[in-house]
Amino acid sequence: MVAKLIDEAAIKLGSFSTAFYNIQDQVVALVRMLKAWANKEYTDISPKAIVAVVATLIYFVNPFDLIPISFQ
């Protein structure tokens, strides 16, 4: 599951316009950190941080609205 998320995030990285390049480095860093954690190469990270990284990448891959505009 983590590997699929990493793959989808990497694919999505290549499909953005120049406006995205402002945050591209941060997204790449998150993908690399999650991949290293999944491969047990980097374990000095809290479970809360891993949950935050996974949630961020899930939202990046599939940006759903938690509070739709129609309810605001």
DSSP file (Angstrom, degrees, kcal/mol; ACC not computed):
  #  RESIDUE AA STRUCTURE BP1 BP2  ACC     N-H-->O    O-->H-N    N-H-->O    O-->H-N    TCO  KAPPA ALPHA  PHI   PSI    X-CA   Y-CA   Z-CA
    1    1 A M     >        0   0    0      0, 0.0     4,-2.1     0, 0.0     5,-0.1   0.000 360.0 360.0 360.0 -44.8    0.0    0.0    0.0
    2    2 A V  H  >  +     0   0    0      1,-0.2     4,-2.5     2,-0.2     5,-0.2   0.904 360.0  52.8 -64.4 -41.1    2.8    2.4    0.9
    3    3 A A  H  > S+     0   0    0      1,-0.2     4,-2.4     2,-0.2    -1,-0.2   0.896 108.8  49.6 -62.1 -40.0    4.7    1.5   -2.3
    4    4 A K  H  > S+     0   0    0      2,-0.2     4,-2.7     1,-0.2    -1,-0.2   0.912 110.7  49.8 -65.6 -41.9    1.6    2.2   -4.4
    5    5 A L  H  X S+     0   0    0     -4,-2.1     4,-2.4     2,-0.2    -2,-0.2   0.913 111.1  49.5 -61.4 -43.4    1.1    5.6   -2.7
    6    6 A I  H  X S+     0   0    0     -4,-2.5     4,-2.3     2,-0.2    -2,-0.2   0.923 112.2  48.2 -62.0 -44.7    4.8    6.4   -3.4
    7    7 A D  H  X S+     0   0    0     -4,-2.4     4,-2.3     1,-0.2    -2,-0.2   0.921 112.2  48.2 -62.1 -45.1    4.4    5.4   -7.0
    8    8 A E  H  X S+     0   0    0     -4,-2.7     4,-2.4     1,-0.2    -1,-0.2   0.887 111.6  49.9 -64.9 -38.6    1.2    7.5   -7.5
    9    9 A A  H  X S+     0   0    0     -4,-2.4     4,-1.8     2,-0.2    -1,-0.2   0.909 110.9  49.6 -65.4 -41.3    2.8   10.5   -5.9
   10   10 A A  H  X S+     0   0    0     -4,-2.3     4,-0.9     2,-0.2    -2,-0.2   0.897 111.6  48.7 -64.9 -40.1    5.9   10.2   -8.1
   11   11 A I  H >< S+     0   0    0     -4,-2.3     3,-0.8     1,-0.2     4,-0.3   0.923 110.7  50.6 -64.7 -43.7    3.7    9.9  -11.2
   12   12 A K  H >< S+     0   0    0     -4,-2.4     3,-1.7     1,-0.2    -1,-0.2   0.829  99.2  66.6 -65.4 -31.1    1.6   12.9  -10.2
   13   13 A L  H >< S+     0   0    0     -4,-1.8     3,-0.8     1,-0.3    -1,-0.2   0.862  99.2  52.3 -56.3 -36.1    4.8   15.0   -9.6
   14   14 A G  T << S+     0   0    0     -4,-0.9    -1,-0.3    -3,-0.8    -2,-0.2   0.535 100.5  63.0 -79.2  -5.3    5.5   14.9  -13.3
   15   15 A S  T <  S+     0   0    0     -3,-1.7    -1,-0.2    -4,-0.3     2,-0.2   0.230  80.5 102.0-107.3  15.6    2.1   16.1  -14.4
   16   16 A F    <   -     0   0    0     -3,-0.8     2,-0.0    -4,-0.1    -3,-0.0  -0.601  65.7-117.4-102.5 160.7    2.0   19.6  -12.9
   17   17 A S    >>  -     0   0    0     -2,-0.2     3,-1.2     1,-0.1     4,-0.5  -0.142  45.1 -86.1 -80.7-178.1    2.5   23.1  -14.4
   18   18 A T  G >4 S+     0   0    0      1,-0.3     3,-0.8     2,-0.2     4,-0.3   0.755 122.4  69.5 -65.4 -24.0    5.3   25.5  -13.4
   19   19 A A  G >4 S+     0   0    0      1,-0.2     3,-0.9     2,-0.1    -1,-0.3   0.814  94.2  58.0 -63.1 -28.5    3.2   26.8  -10.5
   20   20 A F  G X> S+     0   0    0     -3,-1.2     3,-2.2     1,-0.2     4,-0.8   0.772  83.2  81.2 -72.2 -26.3    3.7   23.5   -8.7
   21   21 A Y  G << S+     0   0    0     -3,-0.8     4,-0.5    -4,-0.5    -1,-0.2   0.651  76.3  73.7 -60.9 -14.2    7.5   23.7   -8.8
   22   22 A N  G <4 S+     0   0    0     -3,-0.9    -1,-0.3    -4,-0.3    -2,-0.1   0.828 112.7  24.4 -65.4 -31.1    7.4   26.0   -5.7
   23   23 A I  T <> S+     0   0    0     -3,-2.2     4,-1.9    -4,-0.2     3,-0.4   0.377  93.4 102.2-113.4   2.1    6.6   23.0   -3.6
   24   24 A Q  H  X S+     0   0    0     -4,-0.8     4,-2.7     1,-0.2     5,-0.2   0.885  79.3  54.3 -56.3 -43.2    8.0   20.2   -5.7
   25   25 A D  H  > S+     0   0    0     -4,-0.5     4,-2.2     1,-0.2    -1,-0.2   0.883 108.2  49.7 -61.0 -38.8   11.1   19.8   -3.5
   26   26 A Q  H  > S+     0   0    0     -3,-0.4     4,-2.1     2,-0.2    -1,-0.2   0.901 111.6  47.7 -67.7 -40.0    9.1   19.4   -0.4
   27   27 A V  H  X S+     0   0    0     -4,-1.9     4,-2.3     2,-0.2    -2,-0.2   0.912 111.3  50.9 -67.0 -41.8    6.9   16.7   -2.0
   28   28 A V  H  X S+     0   0    0     -4,-2.7     4,-2.6     1,-0.2    -2,-0.2   0.907 109.2  51.9 -60.4 -41.7    9.9   14.9   -3.3
   29   29 A A  H  X S+     0   0    0     -4,-2.2     4,-2.5    -5,-0.2    -1,-0.2   0.901 109.0  50.0 -63.0 -40.6   11.4   14.9    0.2
   30   30 A L  H  X S+     0   0    0     -4,-2.1     4,-2.5     2,-0.2     5,-0.2   0.913 111.4  48.5 -63.3 -42.5    8.2   13.5    1.7
   31   31 A V  H  X S+     0   0    0     -4,-2.3     4,-2.4     2,-0.2    -2,-0.2   0.928 113.2  47.2 -63.5 -45.2    8.2   10.7   -0.9
   32   32 A R  H  X S+     0   0    0     -4,-2.6     4,-2.4     1,-0.2    -2,-0.2   0.894 112.4  49.8 -64.1 -39.8   11.9    9.9   -0.3
   33   33 A M  H  X S+     0   0    0     -4,-2.5     4,-2.4     2,-0.2    -2,-0.2   0.921 112.3  46.9 -65.8 -43.3   11.4    9.9    3.5
   34   34 A L  H  X S+     0   0    0     -4,-2.5     4,-2.6     2,-0.2    -2,-0.2   0.896 112.5  50.2 -65.9 -39.5    8.4    7.6    3.3
   35   35 A K  H  X S+     0   0    0     -4,-2.4     4,-1.8    -5,-0.2    -2,-0.2   0.920 111.6  47.9 -64.2 -43.3   10.2    5.2    1.0
   36   36 A A  H  <>S+     0   0    0     -4,-2.4     5,-2.9     2,-0.2     6,-1.3   0.890 113.0  48.9 -64.6 -39.1   13.2    5.1    3.3
   37   37 A W  H ><5S+     0   0    0     -4,-2.4     3,-1.4     4,-0.2    -2,-0.2   0.917 110.0  50.9 -65.6 -42.9   11.0    4.5    6.3
   38   38 A A  H 3<5S+     0   0    0     -4,-2.6    -1,-0.2     1,-0.3    -2,-0.2   0.835 111.8  47.5 -63.9 -32.6    9.1    1.7    4.4
   39   39 A N  T 3<5S-     0   0    0     -4,-1.8    -1,-0.3    -5,-0.2    -2,-0.2   0.357 114.8-119.0 -88.3   5.1   12.5    0.1    3.5
   40   40 A K  T < 5S+     0   0    0     -3,-1.4    -3,-0.2     2,-0.2     3,-0.2   0.759  83.3 119.5  60.7  27.8   13.6    0.4    7.2
   41   41 A E  S   <S+     0   0    0     -5,-2.9     2,-0.4     1,-0.3    -4,-0.2   0.676  78.0  35.2 -89.3 -21.8   16.5    2.6    6.1
   42   42 A Y        +     0   0    0     -6,-1.3    -1,-0.3    -9,-0.1    -2,-0.2  -0.935  61.3 152.0-135.7 109.4   15.2    5.6    8.2
   43   43 A T        +     0   0    0     -2,-0.4     2,-1.8    -3,-0.2    -1,-0.1   0.393  43.8 101.1-119.1   0.3   13.6    4.7   11.5
   44   44 A D        +     0   0    0      2,-0.0     2,-0.3     0, 0.0    -1,-0.1  -0.391  63.6  98.9 -86.0  60.5   14.3    7.9   13.5
   45   45 A I  S    S-     0   0    0     -2,-1.8    -3,-0.0    -3,-0.1     5,-0.0  -0.996  73.3-114.4-148.0 141.2   10.8    9.2   13.0
   46   46 A S     >  -     0   0    0     -2,-0.3     4,-1.9     1,-0.1     3,-0.2  -0.370  24.2-119.3 -76.4 154.2    7.7    9.2   15.2
   47   47 A P  H  > S+     0   0    0      0, 0.0     4,-2.4     0, 0.0     5,-0.2   0.857 115.3  57.6 -58.7 -35.0    4.6    7.3   14.2
   48   48 A K  H  > S+     0   0    0      1,-0.2     4,-2.1     2,-0.2     5,-0.1   0.896 105.4  49.8 -62.8 -39.3    2.7   10.6   14.3
   49   49 A A  H  > S+     0   0    0      2,-0.2     4,-2.5    -3,-0.2    -1,-0.2   0.896 109.6  50.6 -67.2 -39.7    5.1   12.0   11.7
   50   50 A I  H  X S+     0   0    0     -4,-1.9     4,-2.8     2,-0.2     5,-0.2   0.916 109.9  50.6 -64.0 -42.1    4.6    9.0    9.4
   51   51 A V  H  X S+     0   0    0     -4,-2.4     4,-2.6     1,-0.2    -2,-0.2   0.910 111.3  48.9 -60.9 -41.8    0.8    9.3    9.7
   52   52 A A  H  X S+     0   0    0     -4,-2.1     4,-2.3     2,-0.2    -2,-0.2   0.895 111.7  48.7 -64.9 -40.8    1.1   13.0    8.8
   53   53 A V  H  X S+     0   0    0     -4,-2.5     4,-2.5     2,-0.2    -2,-0.2   0.933 113.3  46.8 -64.6 -46.4    3.4   12.2    5.8
   54   54 A V  H  X S+     0   0    0     -4,-2.8     4,-2.6     1,-0.2    -2,-0.2   0.924 112.9  49.3 -62.6 -44.3    1.0    9.5    4.5
   55   55 A A  H  X S+     0   0    0     -4,-2.6     4,-2.3    -5,-0.2    -1,-0.2   0.904 111.3  50.1 -62.1 -40.7   -2.0   11.8    5.0
   56   56 A T  H  X S+     0   0    0     -4,-2.3     4,-2.2     2,-0.2    -2,-0.2   0.926 112.7  45.7 -63.2 -45.4   -0.3   14.6    3.1
   57   57 A L  H  X S+     0   0    0     -4,-2.5     4,-2.6     2,-0.2    -2,-0.2   0.865 110.8  53.1 -69.3 -35.3    0.7   12.3    0.2
   58   58 A I  H  X S+     0   0    0     -4,-2.6     4,-2.8     2,-0.2    -1,-0.2   0.938 111.6  46.2 -62.3 -45.0   -2.8   10.8    0.0
   59   59 A Y  H  < S+     0   0    0     -4,-2.3    -2,-0.2     1,-0.2    -1,-0.2   0.871 111.7  52.4 -64.7 -36.0   -4.2   14.3   -0.2
   60   60 A F  H  < S+     0   0    0     -4,-2.2    -2,-0.2     1,-0.2    -1,-0.2   0.915 114.7  41.2 -64.0 -43.5   -1.6   15.2   -2.8
   61   61 A V  H  < S+     0   0    0     -4,-2.6    -2,-0.2     1,-0.3    -1,-0.2   0.882 134.6  19.0 -72.8 -39.1   -2.5   12.2   -4.9
   62   62 A N  S  < S-     0   0    0     -4,-2.8     2,-1.9    -5,-0.2    -1,-0.3  -0.753  75.9-161.0-135.0  85.5   -6.3   12.5   -4.4
   63   63 A P        +     0   0    0      0, 0.0     2,-0.2     0, 0.0    -4,-0.1  -0.457  22.1 169.7 -76.0  83.3   -7.2   16.1   -3.3
   64   64 A F        -     0   0    0     -2,-1.9     2,-0.5     1,-0.0     3,-0.1  -0.624  35.7-115.1 -89.0 152.1  -10.7   15.6   -1.8
   65   65 A D        -     0   0    0     -2,-0.2    -1,-0.0     1,-0.2     0, 0.0  -0.769  16.4-163.8 -89.5 125.9  -12.3   18.4    0.2
   66   66 A L  S    S+     0   0    0     -2,-0.5    -1,-0.2     1,-0.3    -2,-0.0   0.861  93.2  29.2 -73.0 -35.9  -12.9   17.6    3.9
   67   67 A I  S    S-     0   0    0     -3,-0.1    -1,-0.3     5,-0.0     5,-0.1  -0.894  92.5-141.7-123.6  99.3  -15.3   20.5    4.0
   68   68 A P    >   -     0   0    0      0, 0.0     3,-1.6     0, 0.0     4,-0.3  -0.206  20.0-116.9 -59.5 151.6  -17.0   21.1    0.6
   69   69 A I  G >  S+     0   0    0      1,-0.3     3,-1.6     2,-0.2     0, 0.0   0.831 111.7  65.8 -58.5 -34.8  -17.5   24.6   -0.4
   70   70 A S  G 3  S+     0   0    0      1,-0.3    -1,-0.3     2,-0.1    -3,-0.0   0.701 101.6  49.8 -64.3 -18.8  -21.3   24.1   -0.5
   71   71 A F  G <         0   0    0     -3,-1.6    -1,-0.3     1,-0.2    -2,-0.2   0.412 360.0 360.0 -98.4   0.8  -21.3   23.6    3.3
   72   72 A Q    <         0   0    0     -3,-1.6    -1,-0.2    -4,-0.3    -2,-0.1   0.472 360.0 360.0 -88.6 360.0  -19.3   26.7    4.2
